[in-house]
Amino acid sequence: MRYLVRYNSDDSKWLVIDSLSAGQAVGCHDQKPKALTQAKSEERQWHRYGSVDRAFHAASRMARGPRRLPNRSAGCR
């Protein structure tokens, strides 16, 4: 799952965390059921619109051009 629910004992809050964006918190709740509901909702939206996200990243890679590999044959024998 992309979205995780973790308890923050410092604030006594339940956090919804996006594991694919460096652990960014996308929600904060007093009760665990509310955090789980948001995490499930975020996961459904990601699956629904995920292909758009993948297409965007593929297009941005294409716009940067092909990756250039170093010429390893020059120093190898």
C-alpha positions in Angstrom: 0.0 0.0 0.0 1.1 3.5 -0.8 -0.7 5.2 2.2 0.2 4.1 5.7 -1.3 4.9 9.1 1.1 5.6 11.9 0.6 6.8 15.5 2.6 9.8 16.6 3.0 9.5 20.3 4.4 13.1 20.6 1.2 14.6 19.5 -1.2 11.7 20.3 -2.4 11.8 16.7 -2.8 9.2 13.9 -1.0 10.2 10.7 -1.7 9.2 7.2 1.6 8.9 5.4 2.4 8.8 1.7 5.2 6.2 1.4 6.1 7.2 -2.2 6.8 10.8 -1.4 9.5 10.5 1.2 7.1 9.7 4.0 5.1 13.0 3.8 2.1 13.2 6.1 -1.1 13.9 4.1 -3.5 13.6 7.1 -3.7 13.9 10.8 -6.6 12.5 12.9 -7.5 12.1 16.6 -9.0 8.6 16.0 -7.5 5.6 14.1 -10.8 4.7 12.2 -10.8 8.2 10.6 -7.1 7.8 9.6 -7.8 4.4 8.1 -10.8 5.8 6.1 -8.6 8.6 4.7 -5.8 6.1 3.8 -8.2 3.8 2.0 -9.7 6.8 0.1 -6.3 8.1 -0.9 -5.3 4.6 -2.1 -8.5 4.3 -4.2 -7.8 7.7 -5.8 -4.2 6.8 -6.5 -5.3 3.5 -8.2 -7.9 5.4 -10.2 -5.7 8.2 -11.4 -2.3 6.4 -11.1 -2.1 5.8 -14.9 -2.1 9.5 -15.4 0.7 9.9 -12.9 2.7 7.1 -14.7 2.1 8.7 -18.1 3.3 12.1 -16.8 6.5 10.6 -15.5 7.1 8.7 -18.7 6.6 11.9 -20.7 8.9 13.8 -18.5 11.6 11.1 -19.0 11.1 11.3 -22.7 11.4 15.1 -22.7 14.8 14.9 -21.0 16.0 12.7 -23.8 17.8 9.3 -23.8 20.2 8.6 -21.0 23.8 8.8 -22.1 26.0 6.0 -20.9 29.7 6.6 -20.4 32.0 5.3 -23.2 33.5 2.3 -21.3 35.2 0.9 -24.4 37.8 3.6 -24.3 39.7 2.4 -21.3 38.8 -1.3 -21.4 41.0 -3.9 -23.0 
